[in-house]
């Protein structure tokens, strides 16, 4: 019989920023959809909660992880910065 281990993984960067599964999933969805609003819909969370998470990550990081962009699907555009892509890659 196999044993299932449950828990959360957090990645802490040099700046003290902590990235967990929920935040990493949000970053991944923003990268895929090009929109915080659409990423929130995909994750079945409110835009307000998603924006709060993005704002907290941007404020905690030495450089912003997400920035506004033109375009995006079903909402205002957003994309990961090079810093955001690097941190997400480290988490995955």
Secondary structure as GFF3:
##gff-version 3
##sequence-region A 1 92
A	DSSP	beta_strand	11	12	.	.	.	ID=ss1
A	DSSP	beta_strand	18	19	.	.	.	ID=ss2
A	DSSP	alpha_helix	21	33	.	.	.	ID=ss3
A	DSSP	alpha_helix	36	42	.	.	.	ID=ss4
A	DSSP	alpha_helix	47	60	.	.	.	ID=ss5
A	DSSP	beta_strand	66	69	.	.	.	ID=ss6
A	DSSP	beta_strand	77	80	.	.	.	ID=ss7
A	DSSP	alpha_helix	82	91	.	.	.	ID=ss8
###
